[in-house]
């Protein structure tokens, strides 16, 4: 798996993305993940991801509703969107040509776009984002104190 970033992407997001990708097993997959850091996104989202079995494009916002998004929320969003990237690269998720249609783990399904947060791929991403973020925090504390290297 290859990761690339737009020039505007802050270093802390790049570092977290590499860490989270390894936590999620993305380093074992083939494909490319492109990460773009934007001021705002469509539908006033924190992040977006789309892709297929060869590549995934992730966009992360720095502002939502004219308010700055916190560093923690940006990192949680990166973890969340990386889960979707993994779902695309592993062919678990394939978005259909019409809103509300997709294939999830080999089965065609429809979902209510207004209630997308109830969809199984979203439930999985939400369940994983916090543990990945907490693993990052522990990793950063360990490397700052030096106990990892003793």
FIFI-324182 format. One record per atom (N, C-alpha, C): x, y, z; atom name; residue in three letters; residue number from 1. Coordinates in nm, 3 decimals. Layout:
// residues N
      east     north        up   atom   type   seq
         X         Y         Z     CA    ALA   NUM
...
// end
This chain:
// residues 150
      east     north        up   atom   type   seq
     0.084    -0.116     0.000      N    UNK     1
     0.000     0.000     0.000     CA    UNK     1
     0.089     0.123     0.000      C    UNK     1
     0.051     0.218    -0.081      N    UNK     2
     0.124     0.345    -0.089     CA    UNK     2
     0.036     0.457    -0.038      C    UNK     2
     0.096     0.543     0.041      N    UNK     3
     0.027     0.662     0.090     CA    UNK     3
     0.089     0.785     0.027      C    UNK     3
     0.005     0.878    -0.016      N    UNK     4
     0.059     1.007    -0.056     CA    UNK     4
    -0.033     1.118    -0.006      C    UNK     4
     0.027     1.234     0.013      N    UNK     5
    -0.040     1.345     0.078     CA    UNK     5
    -0.029     1.471    -0.008      C    UNK     5
    -0.129     1.556     0.002      N    UNK     6
    -0.118     1.686    -0.063     CA    UNK     6
    -0.018     1.771     0.016      C    UNK     6
     0.035     1.873    -0.048      N    UNK     7
     0.139     1.955     0.015     CA    UNK     7
     0.091     2.028     0.140      C    UNK     7
    -0.038     2.052     0.151      N    UNK     8
    -0.094     2.125     0.265     CA    UNK     8
    -0.112     2.040     0.390      C    UNK     8
    -0.096     1.911     0.378      N    UNK     9
    -0.123     1.821     0.489     CA    UNK     9
    -0.022     1.844     0.602      C    UNK     9
    -0.070     1.874     0.723      N    UNK    10
     0.022     1.894     0.836     CA    UNK    10
     0.099     1.764     0.868      C    UNK    10
     0.220     1.781     0.917      N    UNK    11
     0.306     1.667     0.949     CA    UNK    11
     0.240     1.573     1.050      C    UNK    11
     0.171     1.628     1.151      N    UNK    12
     0.109     1.541     1.252     CA    UNK    12
     0.004     1.451     1.191      C    UNK    12
    -0.064     1.497     1.086      N    UNK    13
    -0.164     1.412     1.019     CA    UNK    13
    -0.093     1.304     0.937      C    UNK    13
     0.017     1.340     0.872      N    UNK    14
     0.093     1.239     0.798     CA    UNK    14
     0.143     1.130     0.892      C    UNK    14
     0.204     1.170     1.004      N    UNK    15
     0.256     1.072     1.100     CA    UNK    15
     0.146     0.982     1.153      C    UNK    15
     0.033     1.042     1.190      N    UNK    16
    -0.079     0.963     1.241     CA    UNK    16
    -0.131     0.868     1.133      C    UNK    16
    -0.139     0.915     1.010      N    UNK    17
    -0.192     0.831     0.902     CA    UNK    17
    -0.107     0.706     0.882      C    UNK    17
     0.026     0.721     0.884      N    UNK    18
     0.113     0.603     0.872     CA    UNK    18
     0.090     0.507     0.989      C    UNK    18
     0.082     0.563     1.110      N    UNK    19
     0.059     0.480     1.228     CA    UNK    19
    -0.075     0.407     1.218      C    UNK    19
    -0.181     0.482     1.188      N    UNK    20
    -0.316     0.424     1.182     CA    UNK    20
    -0.326     0.321     1.070      C    UNK    20
    -0.264     0.348     0.957      N    UNK    21
    -0.268     0.253     0.845     CA    UNK    21
    -0.207     0.119     0.887      C    UNK    21
    -0.098     0.125     0.962      N    UNK    22
    -0.037     0.000     1.010     CA    UNK    22
    -0.129    -0.068     1.112      C    UNK    22
    -0.187     0.008     1.204      N    UNK    23
    -0.280    -0.048     1.302     CA    UNK    23
    -0.396    -0.120     1.233      C    UNK    23
    -0.440    -0.066     1.120      N    UNK    24
    -0.555    -0.122     1.048     CA    UNK    24
    -0.516    -0.230     0.947      C    UNK    24
    -0.388    -0.261     0.939      N    UNK    25
    -0.343    -0.364     0.847     CA    UNK    25
    -0.337    -0.321     0.702      C    UNK    25
    -0.345    -0.191     0.677      N    UNK    26
    -0.341    -0.142     0.540     CA    UNK    26
    -0.205    -0.166     0.474      C    UNK    26
    -0.100    -0.173     0.554      N    UNK    27
     0.033    -0.195     0.498     CA    UNK    27
     0.045    -0.333     0.432      C    UNK    27
    -0.049    -0.422     0.460      N    UNK    28
    -0.048    -0.556     0.401     CA    UNK    28
    -0.125    -0.564     0.269      C    UNK    28
    -0.192    -0.454     0.233      N    UNK    29
    -0.277    -0.453     0.114     CA    UNK    29
    -0.206    -0.384    -0.002      C    UNK    29
    -0.251    -0.417    -0.121      N    UNK    30
    -0.204    -0.346    -0.240     CA    UNK    30
    -0.298    -0.230    -0.267      C    UNK    30
    -0.241    -0.123    -0.322      N    UNK    31
    -0.323    -0.010    -0.361     CA    UNK    31
    -0.262     0.121    -0.314      C    UNK    31
    -0.324     0.227    -0.355      N    UNK    32
    -0.280     0.362    -0.322     CA    UNK    32
    -0.387     0.433    -0.243      C    UNK    32
    -0.342     0.509    -0.145      N    UNK    33
    -0.433     0.595    -0.068     CA    UNK    33
    -0.381     0.737    -0.079      C    UNK    33
    -0.467     0.824    -0.128      N    UNK    34
    -0.433     0.965    -0.145     CA    UNK    34
    -0.506     1.043    -0.036      C    UNK    34
    -0.431     1.124     0.039      N    UNK    35
    -0.490     1.203     0.147     CA    UNK    35
    -0.477     1.351     0.112      C    UNK    35
    -0.590     1.420     0.111      N    UNK    36
    -0.592     1.563     0.081     CA    UNK    36
    -0.647     1.637     0.202      C    UNK    36
    -0.582     1.745     0.235      N    UNK    37
    -0.621     1.829     0.347     CA    UNK    37
    -0.687     1.954     0.289      C    UNK    37
    -0.812     1.976     0.322      N    UNK    38
    -0.890     2.086     0.265     CA    UNK    38
    -0.941     2.178     0.376      C    UNK    38
    -0.975     2.298     0.340      N    UNK    39
    -1.033     2.391     0.438     CA    UNK    39
    -1.172     2.342     0.477      C    UNK    39
    -1.258     2.320     0.378      N    UNK    40
    -1.393     2.269     0.403     CA    UNK    40
    -1.425     2.162     0.299      C    UNK    40
    -1.526     2.082     0.330      N    UNK    41
    -1.570     1.976     0.240     CA    UNK    41
    -1.718     1.990     0.210      C    UNK    41
    -1.760     1.923     0.104      N    UNK    42
    -1.903     1.920     0.070     CA    UNK    42
    -1.984     1.868     0.187      C    UNK    42
    -2.104     1.913     0.197      N    UNK    43
    -2.198     1.872     0.302     CA    UNK    43
    -2.145     1.901     0.442      C    UNK    43
    -2.048     1.995     0.451      N    UNK    44
    -1.994     2.035     0.581     CA    UNK    44
    -1.946     1.913     0.660      C    UNK    44
    -1.873     1.825     0.594      N    UNK    45
    -1.824     1.701     0.654     CA    UNK    45
    -1.688     1.721     0.718      C    UNK    45
    -1.655     1.634     0.813      N    UNK    46
    -1.520     1.628     0.870     CA    UNK    46
    -1.426     1.560     0.771      C    UNK    46
    -1.475     1.455     0.706      N    UNK    47
    -1.392     1.379     0.614     CA    UNK    47
    -1.476     1.303     0.514      C    UNK    47
    -1.413     1.265     0.405      N    UNK    48
    -1.478     1.187     0.300     CA    UNK    48
    -1.381     1.083     0.249      C    UNK    48
    -1.434     0.972     0.201      N    UNK    49
    -1.351     0.869     0.138     CA    UNK    49
    -1.432     0.801     0.029      C    UNK    49
    -1.369     0.778    -0.083      N    UNK    50
    -1.428     0.698    -0.187     CA    UNK    50
    -1.315     0.623    -0.256      C    UNK    50
    -1.350     0.515    -0.324      N    UNK    51
    -1.244     0.439    -0.388     CA    UNK    51
    -1.294     0.311    -0.449      C    UNK    51
    -1.197     0.226    -0.480      N    UNK    52
    -1.225     0.093    -0.534     CA    UNK    52
    -1.116    -0.001    -0.484      C    UNK    52
    -1.099    -0.114    -0.549      N    UNK    53
    -1.002    -0.213    -0.499     CA    UNK    53
    -0.857    -0.177    -0.533      C    UNK    53
    -0.834    -0.066    -0.605      N    UNK    54
    -0.698    -0.024    -0.640     CA    UNK    54
    -0.653     0.102    -0.568      C    UNK    54
    -0.746     0.190    -0.537      N    UNK    55
    -0.707     0.315    -0.472     CA    UNK    55
    -0.824     0.374    -0.395      C    UNK    55
    -0.787     0.459    -0.301      N    UNK    56
    -0.887     0.531    -0.222     CA    UNK    56
    -0.841     0.676    -0.208      C    UNK    56
    -0.935     0.765    -0.214      N    UNK    57
    -0.910     0.907    -0.195     CA    UNK    57
    -0.978     0.952    -0.067      C    UNK    57
    -0.898     1.013     0.019      N    UNK    58
    -0.948     1.064     0.148     CA    UNK    58
    -0.931     1.214     0.149      C    UNK    58
    -1.034     1.283     0.197      N    UNK    59
    -1.024     1.427     0.219     CA    UNK    59
    -1.056     1.454     0.365      C    UNK    59
    -0.975     1.540     0.426      N    UNK    60
    -0.991     1.578     0.566     CA    UNK    60
    -1.010     1.729     0.571      C    UNK    60
    -1.110     1.775     0.644      N    UNK    61
    -1.138     1.918     0.655     CA    UNK    61
    -1.068     1.979     0.776      C    UNK    61
    -1.032     2.106     0.763      N    UNK    62
    -0.975     2.178     0.876     CA    UNK    62
    -1.081     2.264     0.946      C    UNK    62
    -1.193     2.291     0.874      N    UNK    63
    -1.302     2.369     0.931     CA    UNK    63
    -1.437     2.307     0.896      C    UNK    63
    -1.532     2.327     0.986      N    UNK    64
    -1.669     2.286     0.961     CA    UNK    64
    -1.759     2.394     1.017      C    UNK    64
    -1.854     2.440     0.940      N    UNK    65
    -1.943     2.548     0.981     CA    UNK    65
    -1.863     2.669     1.029      C    UNK    65
    -1.757     2.701     0.957      N    UNK    66
    -1.668     2.814     0.989     CA    UNK    66
    -1.601     2.804     1.125      C    UNK    66
    -1.597     2.686     1.183      N    UNK    67
    -1.528     2.663     1.310     CA    UNK    67
    -1.410     2.568     1.283      C    UNK    67
    -1.296     2.596     1.346      N    UNK    68
    -1.182     2.507     1.332     CA    UNK    68
    -1.214     2.371     1.394      C    UNK    68
    -1.173     2.267     1.327      N    UNK    69
    -1.188     2.132     1.380     CA    UNK    69
    -1.066     2.104     1.467      C    UNK    69
    -1.088     2.046     1.583      N    UNK    70
    -0.976     2.020     1.675     CA    UNK    70
    -0.882     1.916     1.617      C    UNK    70
    -0.760     1.917     1.666      N    UNK    71
    -0.659     1.819     1.623     CA    UNK    71
    -0.710     1.677     1.650      C    UNK    71
    -0.766     1.655     1.768      N    UNK    72
    -0.817     1.522     1.802     CA    UNK    72
    -0.925     1.479     1.703      C    UNK    72
    -1.018     1.568     1.672      N    UNK    73
    -1.125     1.532     1.579     CA    UNK    73
    -1.072     1.506     1.439      C    UNK    73
    -0.969     1.578     1.397      N    UNK    74
    -0.908     1.551     1.266     CA    UNK    74
    -0.845     1.412     1.265      C    UNK    74
    -0.777     1.375     1.373      N    UNK    75
    -0.713     1.243     1.378     CA    UNK    75
    -0.817     1.132     1.386      C    UNK    75
    -0.922     1.153     1.462      N    UNK    76
    -1.031     1.054     1.465     CA    UNK    76
    -1.091     1.038     1.325      C    UNK    76
    -1.103     1.149     1.254      N    UNK    77
    -1.158     1.145     1.118     CA    UNK    77
    -1.064     1.069     1.025      C    UNK    77
    -0.935     1.091     1.037      N    UNK    78
    -0.839     1.016     0.955     CA    UNK    78
    -0.856     0.867     0.980      C    UNK    78
    -0.862     0.826     1.106      N    UNK    79
    -0.878     0.683     1.138     CA    UNK    79
    -1.008     0.630     1.077      C    UNK    79
    -1.115     0.706     1.091      N    UNK    80
    -1.246     0.667     1.038     CA    UNK    80
    -1.238     0.648     0.886      C    UNK    80
    -1.181     0.744     0.818      N    UNK    81
    -1.174     0.738     0.672     CA    UNK    81
    -1.078     0.628     0.624      C    UNK    81
    -0.974     0.600     0.701      N    UNK    82
    -0.885     0.489     0.666     CA    UNK    82
    -0.957     0.355     0.675      C    UNK    82
    -1.051     0.342     0.765      N    UNK    83
    -1.132     0.220     0.770     CA    UNK    83
    -1.208     0.205     0.639      C    UNK    83
    -1.266     0.316     0.591      N    UNK    84
    -1.336     0.310     0.461     CA    UNK    84
    -1.239     0.276     0.348      C    UNK    84
    -1.118     0.333     0.351      N    UNK    85
    -1.019     0.300     0.249     CA    UNK    85
    -0.991     0.150     0.250      C    UNK    85
    -0.976     0.093     0.369      N    UNK    86
    -0.953    -0.052     0.381     CA    UNK    86
    -1.072    -0.129     0.323      C    UNK    86
    -1.193    -0.083     0.353      N    UNK    87
    -1.313    -0.150     0.301     CA    UNK    87
    -1.315    -0.149     0.148      C    UNK    87
    -1.276    -0.037     0.089      N    UNK    88
    -1.270    -0.030    -0.057     CA    UNK    88
    -1.161    -0.121    -0.112      C    UNK    88
    -1.040    -0.110    -0.057      N    UNK    89
    -0.927    -0.188    -0.109     CA    UNK    89
    -0.948    -0.338    -0.094      C    UNK    89
    -1.018    -0.380     0.011      N    UNK    90
    -1.045    -0.522     0.032     CA    UNK    90
    -1.171    -0.569    -0.040      C    UNK    90
    -1.232    -0.481    -0.118      N    UNK    91
    -1.355    -0.510    -0.193     CA    UNK    91
    -1.473    -0.542    -0.103      C    UNK    91
    -1.470    -0.493     0.018      N    UNK    92
    -1.585    -0.512     0.108     CA    UNK    92
    -1.695    -0.412     0.076      C    UNK    92
    -1.657    -0.293     0.032      N    UNK    93
    -1.753    -0.187     0.003     CA    UNK    93
    -1.735    -0.141    -0.141      C    UNK    93
    -1.843    -0.139    -0.213      N    UNK    94
    -1.844    -0.088    -0.350     CA    UNK    94
    -1.970    -0.003    -0.363      C    UNK    94
    -1.950     0.127    -0.385      N    UNK    95
    -2.064     0.217    -0.396     CA    UNK    95
    -2.131     0.201    -0.531      C    UNK    95
    -2.263     0.203    -0.530      N    UNK    96
    -2.340     0.189    -0.653     CA    UNK    96
    -2.344     0.318    -0.731      C    UNK    96
    -2.408     0.311    -0.847      N    UNK    97
    -2.417     0.428    -0.933     CA    UNK    97
    -2.523     0.526    -0.886      C    UNK    97
    -2.611     0.483    -0.799      N    UNK    98
    -2.716     0.573    -0.747     CA    UNK    98
    -2.701     0.585    -0.596      C    UNK    98
    -2.735     0.703    -0.544      N    UNK    99
    -2.733     0.722    -0.398     CA    UNK    99
    -2.818     0.615    -0.330      C    UNK    99
    -2.764     0.559    -0.226      N    UNK   100
    -2.838     0.460    -0.149     CA    UNK   100
    -2.821     0.318    -0.196      C    UNK   100
    -2.735     0.296    -0.297      N    UNK   101
    -2.708     0.161    -0.345     CA    UNK   101
    -2.561     0.129    -0.327      C    UNK   101
    -2.532     0.008    -0.286      N    UNK   102
    -2.393    -0.036    -0.275     CA    UNK   102
    -2.389    -0.187    -0.261      C    UNK   102
    -2.266    -0.238    -0.266      N    UNK   103
    -2.242    -0.378    -0.235     CA    UNK   103
    -2.158    -0.379    -0.109      C    UNK   103
    -2.205    -0.448    -0.008      N    UNK   104
    -2.134    -0.459     0.119     CA    UNK   104
    -2.105    -0.605     0.144      C    UNK   104
    -1.976    -0.637     0.150      N    UNK   105
    -1.929    -0.773     0.173     CA    UNK   105
    -1.999    -0.875     0.083      C    UNK   105
    -2.004    -0.841    -0.046      N    UNK   106
    -2.055    -0.932    -0.147     CA    UNK   106
    -2.206    -0.930    -0.167      C    UNK   106
    -2.277    -0.848    -0.093      N    UNK   107
    -2.423    -0.845    -0.107     CA    UNK   107
    -2.471    -0.708    -0.148      C    UNK   107
    -2.554    -0.704    -0.251      N    UNK   108
    -2.614    -0.578    -0.292     CA    UNK   108
    -2.707    -0.531    -0.181      C    UNK   108
    -2.702    -0.404    -0.151      N    UNK   109
    -2.788    -0.350    -0.046     CA    UNK   109
    -2.827    -0.207    -0.079      C    UNK   109
    -2.936    -0.165    -0.024      N    UNK   110
    -2.975    -0.025    -0.032     CA    UNK   110
    -2.979     0.028     0.111      C    UNK   110
    -2.957     0.157     0.123      N    UNK   111
    -2.958     0.219     0.255     CA    UNK   111
    -3.015     0.359     0.243      C    UNK   111
    -3.064     0.410     0.353      N    UNK   112
    -3.120     0.544     0.358     CA    UNK   112
    -3.005     0.643     0.371      C    UNK   112
    -2.981     0.723     0.269      N    UNK   113
    -2.870     0.818     0.268     CA    UNK   113
    -2.879     0.913     0.388      C    UNK   113
    -3.001     0.947     0.429      N    UNK   114
    -3.020     1.036     0.544     CA    UNK   114
    -2.979     0.969     0.675      C    UNK   114
    -2.978     0.835     0.675      N    UNK   115
    -2.939     0.759     0.795     CA    UNK   115
    -2.816     0.674     0.767      C    UNK   115
    -2.723     0.728     0.688      N    UNK   116
    -2.605     0.653     0.650     CA    UNK   116
    -2.523     0.607     0.771      C    UNK   116
    -2.532     0.681     0.880      N    UNK   117
    -2.455     0.644     1.000     CA    UNK   117
    -2.498     0.508     1.055      C    UNK   117
    -2.615     0.460     1.016      N    UNK   118
    -2.662     0.328     1.059     CA    UNK   118
    -2.608     0.215     0.971      C    UNK   118
    -2.548     0.249     0.858      N    UNK   119
    -2.498     0.148     0.765     CA    UNK   119
    -2.382     0.071     0.830      C    UNK   119
    -2.368    -0.058     0.801      N    UNK   120
    -2.266    -0.139     0.868     CA    UNK   120
    -2.123    -0.090     0.846      C    UNK   120
    -2.091    -0.035     0.729      N    UNK   121
    -1.955     0.016     0.704     CA    UNK   121
    -1.927     0.140     0.788      C    UNK   121
    -2.030     0.219     0.819      N    UNK   122
    -2.014     0.335     0.907     CA    UNK   122
    -2.003     0.291     1.053      C    UNK   122
    -2.082     0.194     1.091      N    UNK   123
    -2.075     0.141     1.228     CA    UNK   123
    -1.934     0.087     1.255      C    UNK   123
    -1.878     0.014     1.159      N    UNK   124
    -1.743    -0.038     1.175     CA    UNK   124
    -1.642     0.076     1.189      C    UNK   124
    -1.651     0.178     1.104      N    UNK   125
    -1.556     0.289     1.108     CA    UNK   125
    -1.563     0.365     1.240      C    UNK   125
    -1.684     0.386     1.289      N    UNK   126
    -1.701     0.456     1.418     CA    UNK   126
    -1.643     0.372     1.532      C    UNK   126
    -1.663     0.241     1.526      N    UNK   127
    -1.614     0.153     1.633     CA    UNK   127
    -1.461     0.149     1.638      C    UNK   127
    -1.395     0.170     1.526      N    UNK   128
    -1.250     0.155     1.519     CA    UNK   128
    -1.175     0.286     1.544      C    UNK   128
    -1.235     0.400     1.512      N    UNK   129
    -1.161     0.527     1.517     CA    UNK   129
    -1.105     0.559     1.655      C    UNK   129
    -1.182     0.542     1.760      N    UNK   130
    -1.135     0.575     1.896     CA    UNK   130
    -1.021     0.484     1.943      C    UNK   130
    -1.032     0.352     1.928      N    UNK   131
    -0.920     0.266     1.968     CA    UNK   131
    -0.789     0.297     1.892      C    UNK   131
    -0.798     0.331     1.765      N    UNK   132
    -0.677     0.366     1.690     CA    UNK   132
    -0.618     0.495     1.745      C    UNK   132
    -0.704     0.592     1.773      N    UNK   133
    -0.657     0.718     1.830     CA    UNK   133
    -0.591     0.696     1.967      C    UNK   133
    -0.652     0.612     2.050      N    UNK   134
    -0.595     0.585     2.183     CA    UNK   134
    -0.461     0.512     2.172      C    UNK   134
    -0.448     0.421     2.075      N    UNK   135
    -0.320     0.354     2.053     CA    UNK   135
    -0.214     0.456     2.013      C    UNK   135
    -0.251     0.554     1.933      N    UNK   136
    -0.160     0.661     1.893     CA    UNK   136
    -0.116     0.743     2.015      C    UNK   136
    -0.210     0.776     2.099      N    UNK   137
    -0.177     0.854     2.220     CA    UNK   137
    -0.078     0.778     2.307      C    UNK   137
    -0.103     0.650     2.327      N    UNK   138
    -0.011     0.568     2.406     CA    UNK   138
     0.126     0.559     2.340      C    UNK   138
     0.128     0.544     2.210      N    UNK   139
     0.253     0.539     2.135     CA    UNK   139
     0.331     0.670     2.152      C    UNK   139
     0.262     0.782     2.142      N    UNK   140
     0.328     0.912     2.155     CA    UNK   140
     0.381     0.932     2.298      C    UNK   140
     0.304     0.892     2.397      N    UNK   141
     0.351     0.904     2.536     CA    UNK   141
     0.474     0.816     2.558      C    UNK   141
     0.470     0.695     2.503      N    UNK   142
     0.582     0.602     2.521     CA    UNK   142
     0.709     0.655     2.454      C    UNK   142
     0.695     0.712     2.336      N    UNK   143
     0.814     0.761     2.267     CA    UNK   143
     0.867     0.888     2.332      C    UNK   143
     0.779     0.968     2.392      N    UNK   144
     0.825     1.090     2.461     CA    UNK   144
     0.900     1.057     2.589      C    UNK   144
     0.850     0.957     2.661      N    UNK   145
     0.914     0.922     2.788     CA    UNK   145
     1.033     0.830     2.768      C    UNK   145
     1.042     0.769     2.652      N    UNK   146
     1.155     0.683     2.622     CA    UNK   146
     1.143     0.541     2.675      C    UNK   146
     1.033     0.505     2.741      N    UNK   147
     1.026     0.371     2.798     CA    UNK   147
     1.019     0.263     2.692      C    UNK   147
     0.979     0.298     2.569      N    UNK   148
     0.976     0.198     2.463     CA    UNK   148
     1.115     0.147     2.428      C    UNK   148
     1.216     0.229     2.451      N    UNK   149
     1.350     0.196     2.406     CA    UNK   149
     1.441     0.142     2.517      C    UNK   149
     1.387     0.122     2.634      N    UNK   150
     1.469     0.072     2.745     CA    UNK   150
     1.472    -0.078     2.747      C    UNK   150
// end
